[in-house]
Amino acid sequence: MNVKARIDTLDLGGLADFVIDRLDETKAAKLEPVSVVDIGSNSVRMVTYDGLRRAPAPIFNEKITASLGKGVAATGQLPEEGVKRTLRLLRRFARLNETMGVKSVHAIATAAVRDAKDGKEFTRRAEKALGVPIRVLDGEEEAKYTALGVIAGIPEADGVVGDLGGGSLELVRVKGGKVKSGDTLPLGALRLAEEGQGDLVRIRALIDARLSGHPLVKKLEGRVLYAVGGAWRNLARLHMHWTGYPLSVVQQYTIPRHELLRLVEKLEGMTADELSALGIISERRAELIATAALVLGRLVELSGARQVVFSVLGVREGLLFSQLPKEVRKADPLLSATWDFARRYSRSPLHELELCAWSDQLAHGGALECTTRWRRLRYAACMLADIGWRAHPDFRGTRALNLVAQANFNGLDHYSRAFLALAVFFRYQGVNARPPVDIAALVDDKGLSRARVLAALMRLAYSLSAAMPGTLPGIGLEVQPKKLELVLRGDNAALAGEVVDKRLEQLARLLQREAIMRTDTGQRVK
């Protein structure tokens, strides 16, 4: 039976609808890299991804702060030095794309280029340097692609996306995976710093005048503001630094309203030199961080937004996301990414799909919660269950935990990320192992307990299957009100042994049930 037929025989309860490229012989898909060049008002960046798919992985990422928007509001002209540096960088990007074998390059320009009188002339020179057409986005397009980028990483997003650049602020309503109304406002950090001449009082007045009464600001009341843009990402990093946060992952990092306002107040009282001395942000970013913070703070305060959720995905990712087929866009980003991990790192990716289906027996028996949220986390954990097998046994638990905690995953909040990291930690280290305190603090007692149960299930599964496909589908795991029965029939009866006994007892104990092993010759209490 070929791989496709074997996968189709599994009862994955809809998992097949989430996973993309699952039928590519379970090997890591051979993809053609794709680059996106983003010519912004403050920075110029190129990100190269491993392919056009639901969960693309960045393989190259470089930017410079060219400050193309500097002086545009006052003079209408792009700064000569910024243009010179940008053209040089674009020639470098063109050569790098040749080196990486990139055949598909998407280039966009935003506020500074579209607002400048010499924007068309610059675009012509930039296209010659880069060797591909450059699309100058209007404000509506920029807002739409930014919102799509947020949706790509947070499908359940419900609130308003705010993307702060050097020249403009894009606001767009998102709900139910769809982009609603949007608008572009002249509130870029670079523009405001110039108009307000660096005076935060004047800058505050400009912000309030342009935000007050805006329909999208009103729609933020009680909702989530999804913050996009390099300056705002740096605010998240500063908050992590000052609070001692254990995960250096900005994606879906959340700051409640009252904490955000305190952060803004603190930043207003610091100089650029003091900020750059922290080593968290660059000197160039430090010069604009107070202005960027003020925009975010006033937006939150004027709107009544309840919290800010940061997104590292924005216009670049939204542009690529818009090109995917509709059925691929609907796929789950977390399960697509963890399936890719399984194909790259596990001994047998097909075994991990079997493990997903095998774990359903606990959920159907009521031993594990079977809501959509917990089901997808359980499947994700099963996909990650074998990622540490190549490491030295003494370090597998820690290595797997760190890999998952810092992985480039989307579609999960930090609670869920910590849960997955703990599940694979216990899978390797043992369910009674003491987890890292800082990571364990990100979940509640319920999450910690579920991580141990799931790890015990995985440890039992691997002792039965040796990580090879074909065995688990023939082994029953029956949950009863007071019993947990492992059913080994036919040739599988030979798999019974001391290690299996121990791991079955461990799982049953965590579920507060009696362990029973049943074979063709009868059953015995463990």
C-alpha positions as CSV (number, residue, x, y, z in Angstrom):
1,M,0.0,0.0,0.0
2,N,1.5,3.4,-1.0
3,V,1.8,6.4,1.4
4,K,-1.3,8.2,0.0
5,A,-3.5,5.1,0.4
6,R,-2.2,4.4,4.0
7,I,-2.9,8.0,5.0
8,D,-6.4,7.9,3.6
9,T,-7.1,4.8,5.7
10,L,-6.5,6.7,8.9
11,D,-9.4,8.2,10.8
12,L,-7.9,11.6,11.5
13,G,-11.2,13.4,12.3
14,G,-10.6,16.2,9.8
15,L,-6.8,16.5,10.3
16,A,-6.3,15.8,6.6
17,D,-8.3,19.0,5.9
18,F,-5.7,21.0,7.9
19,V,-2.5,19.6,6.6
20,I,-1.1,20.8,3.3
21,D,1.5,18.8,1.2
22,R,0.7,15.8,3.3
23,L,0.8,13.4,0.4
24,D,4.3,14.3,-0.8
25,E,5.7,10.9,0.2
26,T,5.9,12.2,3.7
27,K,9.2,13.8,2.8
28,A,10.0,17.5,3.2
29,A,8.5,19.2,0.1
30,K,10.9,20.4,-2.5
31,L,9.8,23.9,-3.0
32,E,11.0,26.9,-5.1
33,P,12.0,29.8,-3.0
34,V,10.2,33.1,-3.3
35,S,11.4,36.6,-2.3
36,V,9.5,39.7,-1.3
37,V,11.2,43.1,-1.4
38,D,9.5,45.7,0.7
39,I,10.6,49.3,0.0
40,G,9.1,51.2,3.0
41,S,9.3,54.7,4.3
42,N,11.8,53.9,7.0
43,S,13.4,50.5,6.0
44,V,14.0,48.5,2.9
45,R,13.9,44.7,3.4
46,M,14.0,41.5,1.5
47,V,12.6,38.3,2.9
48,T,13.1,35.0,1.0
49,Y,10.8,32.1,1.9
50,D,11.3,28.4,1.2
51,G,8.2,28.4,-1.0
52,L,4.7,29.6,-1.6
53,R,2.7,27.6,0.9
54,R,0.5,27.9,4.0
55,A,3.4,28.0,6.5
56,P,6.4,29.3,4.6
57,A,9.8,29.4,6.5
58,P,12.1,32.4,6.0
59,I,15.5,31.3,4.7
60,F,16.9,34.8,4.2
61,N,16.0,38.2,5.8
62,E,17.9,41.4,5.5
63,K,17.1,45.1,5.8
64,I,18.6,48.5,6.1
65,T,17.1,51.7,7.6
66,A,17.1,53.9,4.5
67,S,14.7,56.5,5.8
68,L,13.2,57.1,2.3
69,G,10.3,59.0,3.9
70,K,12.5,61.5,5.6
71,G,11.5,65.0,4.4
72,V,8.9,63.8,1.9
73,A,6.0,65.6,3.8
74,A,7.9,68.9,3.7
75,T,9.7,68.8,0.3
76,G,7.8,66.2,-1.7
77,Q,11.1,64.7,-2.7
78,L,12.8,61.4,-1.7
79,P,16.1,62.1,0.2
80,E,19.1,61.7,-2.1
81,E,21.2,59.7,0.4
82,G,18.3,57.3,1.1
83,V,17.7,56.8,-2.6
84,K,21.4,56.1,-3.2
85,R,21.5,53.5,-0.3
86,T,18.3,51.9,-1.5
87,L,19.5,51.4,-5.1
88,R,22.7,49.9,-3.9
89,L,20.8,47.5,-1.7
90,L,18.5,46.5,-4.5
91,R,21.4,45.6,-6.7
92,R,22.7,43.4,-3.9
93,F,19.3,41.8,-3.5
94,A,19.2,41.0,-7.2
95,R,22.5,39.2,-7.0
96,L,21.5,37.3,-3.9
97,N,18.3,36.1,-5.6
98,E,20.5,34.8,-8.5
99,T,22.7,33.0,-5.9
100,M,19.7,31.4,-4.1
101,G,18.0,30.4,-7.4
102,V,15.0,32.6,-6.7
103,K,12.8,32.8,-9.8
104,S,9.8,34.5,-8.2
105,V,10.5,38.0,-6.8
106,H,7.7,40.2,-5.6
107,A,8.6,43.9,-5.0
108,I,6.4,46.5,-3.4
109,A,6.8,50.1,-2.4
110,T,4.6,52.0,0.1
111,A,3.9,55.4,1.5
112,A,7.2,57.3,0.8
113,V,7.4,56.3,-2.8
114,R,3.7,56.8,-3.5
115,D,3.6,60.2,-1.9
116,A,6.9,61.7,-3.3
117,K,6.7,63.8,-6.5
118,D,9.7,61.9,-7.8
119,G,8.3,58.5,-6.8
120,K,7.8,57.4,-10.4
121,E,11.4,58.3,-11.4
122,F,12.7,56.4,-8.3
123,T,10.6,53.4,-9.2
124,R,12.0,53.3,-12.7
125,R,15.6,53.3,-11.3
126,A,14.7,50.8,-8.6
127,E,13.3,48.4,-11.1
128,K,16.4,48.6,-13.2
129,A,18.6,47.9,-10.1
130,L,16.4,45.0,-8.8
131,G,15.6,43.6,-12.2
132,V,11.9,43.0,-11.6
133,P,8.8,45.2,-11.7
134,I,8.0,47.1,-8.5
135,R,4.4,47.6,-7.5
136,V,3.6,50.9,-5.7
137,L,0.8,50.0,-3.3
138,D,-1.9,52.6,-2.6
139,G,-3.1,53.0,0.9
140,E,-6.1,50.6,0.5
141,E,-3.9,47.9,-0.9
142,E,-1.3,48.2,1.8
143,A,-4.0,48.0,4.5
144,K,-5.5,44.9,2.8
145,Y,-2.3,43.0,2.5
146,T,-1.2,43.9,6.0
147,A,-4.6,42.5,7.3
148,L,-4.2,39.4,5.3
149,G,-0.7,38.9,6.8
150,V,-2.2,39.1,10.3
151,I,-5.0,36.6,9.3
152,A,-2.4,34.2,7.9
153,G,-0.8,34.0,11.3
154,I,-3.9,34.5,13.5
155,P,-6.9,33.1,11.6
156,E,-9.3,33.9,14.5
157,A,-8.2,37.6,14.6
158,D,-11.2,39.8,15.6
159,G,-10.4,43.5,16.0
160,V,-8.5,46.1,14.2
161,V,-5.1,45.7,12.5
162,G,-2.7,48.7,12.9
163,D,0.4,48.8,10.8
164,L,2.8,51.6,11.7
165,G,5.4,52.5,9.0
166,G,7.6,55.5,8.6
167,G,5.1,57.5,6.5
168,S,1.7,56.2,7.4
169,L,-0.5,54.2,9.7
170,E,-2.9,51.6,8.1
171,L,-5.9,50.6,10.1
172,V,-8.2,47.8,9.0
173,R,-11.0,45.8,10.6
174,V,-10.7,42.0,10.6
175,K,-13.2,39.4,11.7
176,G,-13.9,35.8,10.9
177,G,-10.8,35.5,8.6
178,K,-12.0,38.3,6.4
179,V,-10.7,41.8,5.8
180,K,-13.3,44.5,6.4
181,S,-13.1,48.3,6.1
182,G,-9.7,50.0,6.1
183,D,-8.0,53.3,5.9
184,T,-4.6,55.0,5.7
185,L,-3.7,57.9,8.0
186,P,-0.7,60.2,7.9
187,L,0.6,59.0,11.2
188,G,3.9,57.3,10.3
189,A,6.6,57.6,13.0
190,L,9.1,59.4,10.7
191,R,6.5,61.8,9.3
192,L,5.2,62.7,12.8
193,A,8.7,63.2,14.2
194,E,9.4,65.7,11.4
195,E,6.0,67.5,11.6
196,G,6.2,67.7,15.4
197,Q,9.9,68.7,15.3
198,G,10.7,66.0,17.9
199,D,8.4,67.7,20.5
200,L,6.2,64.9,22.0
201,V,3.5,67.4,23.1
202,R,3.1,68.6,19.5
203,I,3.2,65.1,18.2
204,R,0.5,64.0,20.6
205,A,-1.7,66.8,19.4
206,L,-1.2,65.7,15.8
207,I,-2.0,62.1,16.6
208,D,-5.2,63.1,18.5
209,A,-6.4,65.3,15.8
210,R,-6.1,62.6,13.2
211,L,-7.4,59.7,15.3
212,S,-10.3,61.3,17.2
213,G,-13.7,60.3,15.9
214,H,-12.3,58.0,13.2
215,P,-14.8,55.1,12.6
216,L,-12.1,52.4,12.9
217,V,-10.9,53.8,16.2
218,K,-14.5,53.5,17.5
219,K,-14.7,49.9,16.3
220,L,-11.7,49.1,18.5
221,E,-13.5,49.6,21.8
222,G,-13.3,46.5,23.9
223,R,-11.6,44.7,21.1
224,V,-8.0,43.7,20.2
225,L,-5.5,45.9,18.4
226,Y,-3.2,43.8,16.2
227,A,0.1,45.7,16.1
228,V,2.3,45.4,13.0
229,G,5.5,47.1,12.0
230,G,9.1,47.2,13.1
231,A,8.8,50.0,15.6
232,W,6.0,48.4,17.4
233,R,7.7,45.0,17.4
234,N,10.6,46.8,19.2
235,L,8.1,47.9,21.9
236,A,7.2,44.3,22.5
237,R,10.9,43.4,22.8
238,L,11.4,46.2,25.3
239,H,8.5,45.1,27.4
240,M,9.8,41.5,27.3
241,H,13.2,42.8,28.5
242,W,11.8,44.8,31.4
243,T,9.4,42.1,32.6
244,G,11.9,39.2,32.3
245,Y,9.6,37.4,29.9
246,P,10.9,33.9,29.1
247,L,10.1,33.6,25.4
248,S,11.8,35.9,22.9
249,V,8.9,35.4,20.4
250,V,7.1,38.5,19.3
251,Q,4.4,36.7,17.3
252,Q,1.2,36.9,19.4
253,Y,2.9,38.5,22.3
254,T,0.1,40.2,24.3
255,I,0.2,43.3,26.4
256,P,-3.0,44.3,28.3
257,R,-4.3,47.9,27.9
258,H,-3.1,49.2,31.3
259,E,0.4,47.7,30.9
260,L,0.7,49.2,27.5
261,L,-0.1,52.6,28.7
262,R,2.5,52.3,31.5
263,L,5.1,51.2,28.9
264,V,4.4,54.3,26.7
265,E,4.7,56.6,29.7
266,K,8.0,55.0,30.6
267,L,9.4,55.4,27.1
268,E,8.3,59.1,26.9
269,G,10.7,59.7,29.8
270,M,13.7,58.1,28.2
271,T,16.2,59.4,25.7
272,A,17.3,57.7,22.5
273,D,20.8,57.1,24.0
274,E,19.3,55.5,27.1
275,L,17.2,53.2,24.9
276,S,20.0,52.2,22.5
277,A,22.3,51.5,25.5
278,L,20.0,48.6,26.5
279,G,21.1,46.7,23.4
280,I,17.5,45.7,22.5
281,I,17.0,48.1,19.6
282,S,19.2,49.8,17.1
283,E,20.3,53.4,17.4
284,R,18.3,54.4,14.4
285,R,15.1,52.8,15.8
286,A,15.7,54.4,19.2
287,E,15.4,57.8,17.7
288,L,11.8,57.1,16.7
289,I,10.7,54.7,19.4
290,A,9.0,57.3,21.6
291,T,7.0,58.6,18.7
292,A,6.0,55.1,17.7
293,A,5.0,54.3,21.3
294,L,3.0,57.5,21.5
295,V,1.0,56.5,18.4
296,L,0.2,53.1,19.9
297,G,-0.6,54.6,23.3
298,R,-3.0,57.2,22.0
299,L,-4.7,54.7,19.7
300,V,-5.3,52.3,22.6
301,E,-6.4,55.1,25.0
302,L,-8.7,56.9,22.5
303,S,-10.3,53.6,21.3
304,G,-10.7,51.7,24.5
305,A,-9.0,48.7,23.1
306,R,-8.6,46.0,25.7
307,Q,-5.2,44.7,24.7
308,V,-2.5,44.7,22.0
309,V,-1.4,41.6,20.2
310,F,1.8,41.9,18.2
311,S,2.1,40.3,14.8
312,V,5.4,39.8,13.0
313,L,3.4,38.9,9.8
314,G,2.3,41.9,7.8
315,V,2.2,43.2,4.2
316,R,4.9,40.8,2.9
317,E,3.2,37.7,4.2
318,G,-0.2,39.0,3.2
319,L,0.9,39.5,-0.3
320,L,2.0,35.9,-0.5
321,F,-1.0,34.6,1.4
322,S,-3.3,36.3,-1.2
323,Q,-1.8,34.2,-3.9
324,L,-2.5,30.8,-2.3
325,P,-5.5,28.8,-3.5
326,K,-8.6,29.3,-1.3
327,E,-8.5,25.8,0.2
328,V,-4.8,26.3,1.2
329,R,-5.6,29.6,2.8
330,K,-8.2,27.8,5.0
331,A,-5.6,25.3,6.2
332,D,-4.5,25.5,9.8
333,P,-1.1,27.3,10.0
334,L,0.0,25.5,13.2
335,L,-0.7,22.0,11.9
336,S,0.8,22.8,8.5
337,A,4.0,23.9,10.2
338,T,4.2,21.0,12.7
339,W,3.5,18.5,9.9
340,D,6.5,20.1,8.1
341,F,8.6,19.6,11.3
342,A,7.5,15.9,11.4
343,R,8.6,15.4,7.8
344,R,11.9,17.0,8.4
345,Y,12.9,15.7,11.9
346,S,11.0,12.5,12.8
347,R,12.0,9.0,12.0
348,S,8.7,8.3,10.3
349,P,6.2,11.2,9.5
350,L,3.5,8.6,8.8
351,H,3.9,7.3,12.3
352,E,3.1,10.8,13.7
353,L,-0.2,10.8,11.7
354,E,-1.0,7.4,13.2
355,L,-0.2,8.8,16.6
356,C,-2.7,11.6,16.1
357,A,-5.4,9.1,15.2
358,W,-4.4,6.8,18.1
359,S,-4.6,9.7,20.6
360,D,-8.3,10.2,19.6
361,Q,-9.1,7.1,21.7
362,L,-8.4,9.0,24.9
363,A,-10.4,12.0,23.7
364,H,-13.4,9.9,22.6
365,G,-13.3,8.1,25.9
366,G,-13.6,11.4,27.8
367,A,-10.0,11.2,29.2
368,L,-8.9,14.3,27.2
369,E,-10.9,17.4,26.3
370,C,-12.0,17.2,22.7
371,T,-12.7,20.9,21.9
372,T,-11.4,22.2,18.6
373,R,-8.7,24.1,20.4
374,W,-7.4,21.2,22.5
375,R,-7.7,18.7,19.6
376,R,-5.5,20.8,17.3
377,L,-2.9,21.2,20.1
378,R,-3.0,17.5,20.7
379,Y,-2.4,16.8,17.0
380,A,0.4,19.4,16.9
381,A,2.1,17.8,19.9
382,C,1.9,14.4,18.2
383,M,3.5,15.8,15.1
384,L,6.4,17.1,17.3
385,A,6.7,14.0,19.4
386,D,9.8,12.6,17.6
387,I,11.8,15.8,16.8
388,G,14.5,15.2,19.5
389,W,15.5,11.6,18.7
390,R,18.9,12.5,17.1
391,A,20.1,14.4,20.2
392,H,22.0,12.8,23.1
393,P,19.5,11.1,25.5
394,D,20.5,13.4,28.4
395,F,19.6,16.5,26.4
396,R,16.6,15.5,24.3
397,G,14.0,17.0,26.6
398,T,15.7,20.4,26.9
399,R,16.5,20.5,23.2
400,A,13.0,19.6,22.2
401,L,11.5,22.2,24.6
402,N,13.7,25.0,23.3
403,L,13.1,24.0,19.7
404,V,9.3,24.2,20.1
405,A,9.4,27.3,22.4
406,Q,11.3,29.3,19.9
407,A,10.1,27.7,16.7
408,N,8.8,29.9,13.8
409,F,5.2,28.7,14.3
410,N,2.1,30.7,13.7
411,G,-1.5,30.1,14.7
412,L,-0.9,29.8,18.5
413,D,-0.8,32.1,21.5
414,H,2.0,31.9,24.0
415,Y,0.0,29.7,26.4
416,S,-0.4,27.1,23.6
417,R,3.3,27.4,22.6
418,A,4.4,26.7,26.2
419,F,1.9,23.8,26.4
420,L,3.5,22.2,23.3
421,A,7.0,22.8,24.6
422,L,6.1,21.1,27.9
423,A,4.4,18.2,26.3
424,V,7.5,17.3,24.2
425,F,9.8,18.0,27.2
426,F,7.8,15.4,29.4
427,R,7.8,13.0,26.4
428,Y,11.6,12.8,26.5
429,Q,12.4,13.7,30.1
430,G,9.7,11.7,31.8
431,V,6.2,12.8,33.0
432,N,7.5,13.3,36.6
433,A,10.4,15.5,35.5
434,R,10.6,19.1,36.8
435,P,10.0,21.5,34.0
436,P,11.7,24.8,33.6
437,V,9.9,27.2,35.9
438,D,9.7,30.1,33.5
439,I,8.0,28.1,30.8
440,A,5.7,26.3,33.2
441,A,4.6,29.6,34.5
442,L,3.0,30.5,31.1
443,V,0.4,27.7,31.5
444,D,-2.1,27.0,34.3
445,D,-2.4,23.7,36.3
446,K,-4.9,22.3,33.8
447,G,-2.4,22.8,30.9
448,L,0.5,21.3,32.9
449,S,-1.6,18.3,33.7
450,R,-2.7,17.8,30.1
451,A,0.9,18.1,28.9
452,R,1.9,15.3,31.3
453,V,-1.0,13.0,30.2
454,L,-0.2,13.6,26.5
455,A,3.5,12.9,27.1
456,A,2.6,9.7,28.9
457,L,0.4,8.6,26.0
458,M,3.3,9.3,23.6
459,R,5.8,7.4,25.7
460,L,3.5,4.4,25.7
461,A,2.9,4.7,21.9
462,Y,6.7,4.8,21.1
463,S,7.4,1.8,23.4
464,L,4.8,-0.2,21.3
465,S,5.7,1.0,17.8
466,A,9.4,1.8,17.9
467,A,8.5,5.0,16.0
468,M,7.6,2.9,12.9
469,P,4.2,3.1,11.1
470,G,1.8,0.2,10.8
471,T,1.5,-0.9,14.4
472,L,-0.5,1.7,16.3
473,P,-3.7,1.4,14.1
474,G,-4.0,-2.3,15.3
475,I,-3.7,-1.5,19.0
476,G,-6.7,-0.5,21.1
477,L,-6.7,1.9,24.0
478,E,-10.1,1.8,25.7
479,V,-11.1,4.3,28.3
480,Q,-13.8,3.3,30.8
481,P,-15.1,5.2,33.9
482,K,-12.6,3.5,36.2
483,K,-10.3,1.6,33.8
484,L,-7.8,2.1,31.0
485,E,-7.4,-1.0,28.8
486,L,-4.6,-1.6,26.4
487,V,-5.7,-4.2,23.8
488,L,-3.0,-6.2,22.1
489,R,-4.4,-8.8,19.6
490,G,-2.7,-11.3,17.4
491,D,1.0,-10.7,16.7
492,N,0.8,-7.5,18.7
493,A,0.5,-9.6,21.9
494,A,4.2,-10.1,21.7
495,L,4.8,-6.4,22.3
496,A,3.8,-6.8,26.0
497,G,6.7,-6.3,28.3
498,E,8.0,-4.5,31.4
499,V,8.5,-1.1,29.7
500,V,5.0,-1.3,28.3
501,D,3.6,-2.3,31.7
502,K,5.3,0.6,33.4
503,R,4.2,3.2,30.8
504,L,0.6,2.0,30.8
505,E,0.5,2.2,34.6
506,Q,1.9,5.7,34.4
507,L,-0.7,6.9,32.0
508,A,-3.6,5.2,33.9
509,R,-2.4,6.8,37.1
510,L,-2.4,10.3,35.6
511,L,-6.0,9.6,34.4
512,Q,-7.0,8.2,37.8
513,R,-7.9,4.9,36.4
514,E,-6.9,1.2,36.8
515,A,-4.5,-0.1,34.2
516,I,-5.6,-3.3,32.3
517,M,-3.8,-5.1,29.5
518,R,-6.0,-7.4,27.4
519,T,-4.6,-10.0,24.9
520,D,-6.1,-13.0,23.1
521,T,-5.5,-15.1,26.2
522,G,-7.4,-12.8,28.5
523,Q,-6.6,-9.7,30.6
524,R,-4.5,-8.8,33.6
525,V,-4.5,-5.9,36.0
526,K,-1.3,-3.9,36.0
